[in-house]
Amino acid sequence: MQSMSRAAILMRCKRAVTMAWTLGLTLDYARALSRVADPRSYGWLKVARMALAKMRESRRAWNEEGSLAQSGGSNADPPARAR
């Protein structure tokens, strides 16, 4: 880094500063500030709870199917026998 001249370092710094605030970055920053200033209701929390409830429901159904299959009370077709 010592081989770089002071002018080259200043050009890199200036370029980095001017390139940092692109339209996308500005919009992301504004969106983040808007969420901090005026937070929405717990939308993501509700979605996460719904997903966990669905996972529990699916797991419960799978466990019931497994216990029915082990006890012989399953309505599923038996596996095909190899000849």
C-alpha positions in Angstrom: 0.0 0.0 0.0 3.0 2.3 0.4 3.6 2.3 -3.3 0.3 4.1 -3.9 0.6 7.8 -4.2 -1.5 10.1 -2.1 -3.4 11.2 -5.1 -4.3 7.6 -5.9 -5.6 7.1 -2.4 -7.7 10.2 -2.5 -9.2 9.2 -5.8 -10.1 5.8 -4.4 -11.7 7.4 -1.4 -13.6 10.0 -3.4 -14.8 7.3 -5.8 -15.9 5.1 -2.9 -17.9 7.9 -1.4 -19.6 8.9 -4.6 -20.4 5.4 -5.6 -21.8 4.4 -2.2 -25.1 6.2 -2.4 -26.7 4.5 -5.4 -30.5 4.7 -6.0 -31.0 1.2 -4.6 -29.0 1.9 -1.5 -30.9 5.1 -0.9 -34.2 3.4 -1.3 -33.1 0.6 1.1 -32.0 3.2 3.6 -35.2 5.1 3.4 -37.3 1.9 3.8 -35.3 0.9 6.8 -35.7 4.3 8.4 -39.4 4.2 7.6 -39.8 0.8 9.4 -37.9 2.1 12.4 -39.9 5.3 12.6 -43.3 3.7 11.9 -43.1 0.0 12.6 -45.8 -2.2 11.2 -47.8 -4.6 13.3 -46.1 -7.9 13.9 -46.6 -9.3 10.4 -43.5 -11.4 10.2 -44.2 -12.7 13.7 -47.7 -13.8 12.7 -46.3 -15.5 9.6 -43.7 -17.3 11.7 -46.3 -18.5 14.2 -48.6 -19.7 11.4 -45.7 -21.6 9.8 -44.8 -23.3 13.2 -48.4 -24.2 13.8 -48.6 -25.8 10.3 -45.4 -27.7 11.0 -46.8 -29.0 14.3 -50.0 -30.0 12.6 -48.1 -31.9 9.9 -45.9 -33.6 12.4 -49.0 -34.7 14.5 -50.7 -36.1 11.4 -47.5 -38.0 10.4 -47.2 -39.4 13.9 -50.9 -40.5 13.7 -50.3 -42.1 10.3 -47.2 -43.9 11.6 -49.0 -45.3 14.7 -52.0 -46.5 12.5 -49.6 -48.2 10.1 -47.8 -50.0 12.9 -51.1 -51.2 14.5 -52.4 -52.4 11.2 -55.3 -49.9 11.1 -54.0 -47.9 8.1 -56.3 -47.4 5.1 -53.2 -47.3 2.8 -52.6 -50.2 0.3 -50.0 -52.7 1.5 -46.7 -52.7 -0.2 -46.4 -54.8 -3.3 -44.7 -58.2 -2.8 -41.7 -59.1 -5.0 -42.1 -62.3 -7.0 
